Amino acid sequence: MAFTKITTSNLDNTINTKLAAAEAANAAVANIVSLAISSVQIADSSYNVLDDTAANTGGGFLVINGTGFTNQCVVIVGTTNATSTTFANTRQLRAQVPALSAATYPVYVVDSVTGATAIKINGLTYSPFPAWSTESTLSNQRANTSFSVALSANSDSSITYSNTTSLPAGTTLAANGLFSGTVTIGVQTIYSFDVRANDAENQDASRTFSLTVTVGPPPGLWALGRNNSGQLGVNDTAYRSSPTQVGTGTTWSQISAGQFHTMATTTDGTLWSWGVNSSGQLGQNDRVDRSSPTQVGVLTTWNRISIGRNVAMATKTDGTLWLWGSNNYGTGGNNGNNFPRSSPVQVAGTTWNLVSAGLYNALATKTDGTLWTWGRNDMGQLGLNNVANRSSPTQVGTDTTWSQISTGVLNTMATKTDGTLWAWGRNAFGQLGHNNTIYRSSPTQVGVATNWSLVNAGNYTTLAIKTDGTLWAWGRNNFGHLGLNDRVDKSSPVQVGVATNWSKAQSYNSQTAAIKTDGTLWNWGYNAYGQLGFNDMTDRSSPIQVGVATNWSQISVGTHNIMAIST
């Protein structure tokens, strides 16, 4: 039998091996005991701790504090691994967590080598951030008038609101999101300010709001000038040399001023008229003048309107066309006698579109782009290549591309969809724009430009706007109403100033009104009745702004009066 000699050296090795194993086991136990989570904090992407008490349901970043952390540790939220775990030190881990549904979850830290695990019960709540429902561009408000706007964001908990930059002077923001006050300024101003929506979990969302404060009259219809027949609609016959509001209505939509009467629609589709009524042109089924707006019937389907010399025409939303008032020269379009009508009478057809009434003649387009005329034609203003009057609508040529139309005093202007401009009729002052004074009885193109967008035929004067926003004028100019700072007639288009933001323009009976895209109103020309709105009776030969208002939207020029709508 063989015996192993036990030496001191062998015994020492055995003891040392067992001691090392014991120490390793004790160390593992120590690790298990020391791995712990003390707090879970919401952070931004740079791991700066936020005051939020919940993570966004779309994911986010955490700072986890505790003890025993190693670089082998991973973070688990519920049953989902963190997108990434970063070891900061033995007391802190940083984690990017994935998107999860709104709920409260346990947070685990697991050492992937030893298996040691720490848990924080209800360690992390997920909740959606507030989401703004109010658009960043607020509706325009008027200076010197109180207003209130409710700012709103959505969340699964209550929200409080606060501004983080200065608000417009004169306004406040309540914790419930009510933004209100009165801004006192003299010119239109655009304000920007930041608002934070903060929910019950201290999650927040900020938005920069833009508020335009306009300067001008309140929404409504405004009148200027001659009022001998009550055509201003202000319930008297006194002239006005500064804008005067017609009633208190704020829903006016379209306005058309004639010789001594006026017609307008409202946004609810009703039709209103006032002024002289000698030919029944007010459509009230009588011959009684009115000095304030009176509704025409009870219908709510009126669409486009236009009035001329003692005549009125309008379409309805069903495409029908109606005329009333004077029927001289067959203006009524019914192929009948010349007796006037005092209530609307339908003209055959159901596809009528644009309308324009002139001096005993009428012009209209259909939805198929065709052009139709009727009434007086002694100057060829009907465009039918003759001077015979028509008492029912007659098509002008065969084109189907007519776009904008306007008939004035014995002349007619129109554009086509290709941007070309056409003119015909009387041309004694060069109002047709052909660089001569030759009359035309059929449409003749004005120059070669293809960027005309709007045209207005007035009383021997023509205005037109191009797609680049420039304004052009030609024709008679004895009162400076072409706006060219002189009183010289022009027989071809001449640009008015250098502005490129003209939006609308009308001229009639030697006075002119126009609106720019910034909502300002400009008048010039004849001013014997104060119709230019400058509180005097001085003529102007170049555009002059009326006040400082920036909320004008519609204009119509009559005989020595101007009507305008503010929004």
Helices and strands as residue ranges (DSSP letters): H 8-34, E 36-43, E 60-67, E 73-77, E 80-81, E 84-89, E 92-97, E 103-111, E 117-126, E 131-132, E 141-142, E 147-150, E 153-154, E 159-163, E 171-173, E 178-181, E 189-199, E 204-214, E 220-225, E 240-245, E 252-257, E 261-266, E 271-275, E 290-295, E 302-307, E 311-316, E 321-325, G 328-330, E 341-347, E 352-357, E 361-366, E 371-375, E 390-395, E 402-407, E 411-416, E 421-425, E 440-445, E 452-457, E 461-466, E 471-475, E 490-495, E 502-508, E 511-516, E 521-525, E 540-545, E 552-557, E 561-566
